[in-house]
Amino acid sequence: MEDLAMPKPVQIDDDLYARAATAASREGKHVETYINELLQVQLRDVERMQQIVRDLDEIAGDDAEEAWILRENSTPAKGSGS
């Protein structure tokens, strides 16, 4: 089974900014257009990963609760003479 890895944020360093500036210049756009796009993609990835983790927690919690109920129901009650 593969490990569930959290997405790593892209560091907007001088090199990446320079590449975005070059691309923006060639496309006739503002560098902020590309930087904002990177940030929006990262935010969506993080939000999606957080939703998956919440879903997993909910499923795991449901399974744990179900196991506890089954265990409680299968244990003879004290003082019942069993």
Secondary structure, 3 states (H helix, E strand, C coil): CCCCCCCCCCCCCHHHHHHHHHHHHHHCCCHHHHHHHHHHHHHHHHHHHHHHHHHHHHHHHHHHHHHHHHHHHHCCCCCCCC
